Amino acid sequence: MDPMLLIVLLFIAIGAGVIGALFGLGGGIVFVPVLTILFGLDATTAAAASLVGIVATSTGSATGYVKKGLTNIRLGMLMEITTTIGAIAGAMIAVYLANWVLLVIFSIVMLYSGFKMAMSPERTVTPTSEEMDSPMTFSYPADDGTTGRYTVQNNRRGMVLCTVAGAVSSMTGVGGGSIKVPLMNIYMHIPIKVASATSSYMIGITAFSGAFIYFIEGAIALDVAAAVAVGAYVGAMIGTRISEKVNAKALKRYMSVVFFAIAVIMILKAGGYM
């Protein structure tokens, strides 16, 4: 790719890293449309480069969130078992699918996630006295400066659904956060900021699994991936700082708007209108 275009891509990747770290999405919702629409890459190559960027975003944001106590490491590693299995399977399938199929899958995921985030109120399950010592009861720093507590619900079914998130991650390059954040927040009743931080921690592992398969298949454009990775890392560190100033309700609203906008763009792309 032309050096000037790589510089432009680098700055775009910084913005994507900010969005990815802030919402726990990894930046894939920006990388894929930008690489396919603005830079003319096919969907498979875009997904492969996006996964590299997601690894960089996760690396840049995870440390900050862990230090703040927002990341649920125990839950993240538990869910990552099935997510990684799905990621490997998705990457193997993606290289045989037509571009428009990947774009449609991407759009459907965005529409579903956006709808769920917009319409489903956050409901954190406060632990009972009997659940205070449960291994699935955790604490986190709330927006008002106090220490909140929550008990994770629907653990087993959540892990099963993470297999789907992993597959979609590799097939579309979105990192799986667009499924995992709504899943954890709405279905497993985890506070939105904890869900976003935990997703940021998880997506690096998921994306690496998918990126490795793409590398073996020769689908990664190294110059594009390098520009995306550097920009995403810088943006992720900025995004973790911004998250401190955004409250939970606003975060959900902003996230749903982003999902809907990207879904419309990719549907137009799949139909040949962009």
C-alpha positions, 0 to 999 in steps of 0.5 A, a space after each residue: 500500500 502507498 506510504 501516504 495511505 498507510 499514514 492516513 490509516 495509522 491516524 484512523 486506527 488511533 480513533 478506532 483504538 479509542 472507540 474499541 477500548 471505550 466500548 470493549 469492542 476492540 475497534 473492529 467495527 471501525 477497521 472493517 468498514 474503513 478497510 473495505 470501503 475506503 481502502 478497497 480491501 476484500 472482506 477477508 483481508 480486512 478481517 485479518 488486519 482488523 484482528 491484528 488491530 484488535 490484539 493491539 487494542 486489547 494490549 493497550 487497554 487491558 492494563 489500565 482497566 485491570 489496575 482500576 479494578 474494572 476487569 473481571 479476570 476470572 470470568 474473562 478467562 472462563 468465557 475465553 475457553 469457548 470463545 477461542 474455540 469459536 474463533 478458530 472455527 470461524 477463521 477456518 470457515 471465513 476463507 471459504 465465504 464470499 465477501 458479501 456473506 461476511 458483510 451481511 453477517 457483520 451487519 446482522 450482528 451490529 443490528 442485533 447488538 445495537 437493538 439490545 443495548 438500546 432497548 434493554 435496561 441495565 439490571 445488576 443483580 445485587 448478591 444476597 447474604 448467602 451469595 456474598 461468598 460465592 465465587 461468582 460474586 464480585 466487586 467493582 468501582 461504581 460511578 459514584 465512587 463507592 464499591 458496588 457488588 454483583 453476582 454473575 447470572 446464567 454462567 453456563 449458557 453465557 459460555 455457550 453463547 461465547 462460542 458464537 461470539 468467537 466465531 463471528 469475531 474471526 469471520 468478520 474481524 469485529 473482535 466478538 465484543 459486539 456480542 460479548 458486551 451485550 451478552 454480559 451486560 443484559 443476559 449475565 447482568 454484569 455492569 456495563 463498564 465491567 462488561 466493556 473492560 472484561 471484553 477488552 481483556 478477552 478480545 485480544 486472546 480471541 483475536 490472536 487465535 483468529 489472526 494466527 489462522 489467517 496468517 497460516 492461510 496467507 491472508 494478512 497484509 503485513 503493511 496494513 496490519 502494522 499501521 493498524 496495530 500501532 495506531 490501535 495501541 495508541 488509541 486504546 491507551 487514550 480510550 481507557 482514560 476517556 472511560 473514566 469520564 463517561 457514565 454507564 447510561 451514556 455509554 450504552 446509548 453511545 454504543 447502540 448508536 455506533 452499532 446502528 450506524 456501522 450496520 447501515 454502512 455495511 449493508 449498503 456495502 454488501 448491496 453494492 451501493 458503496 
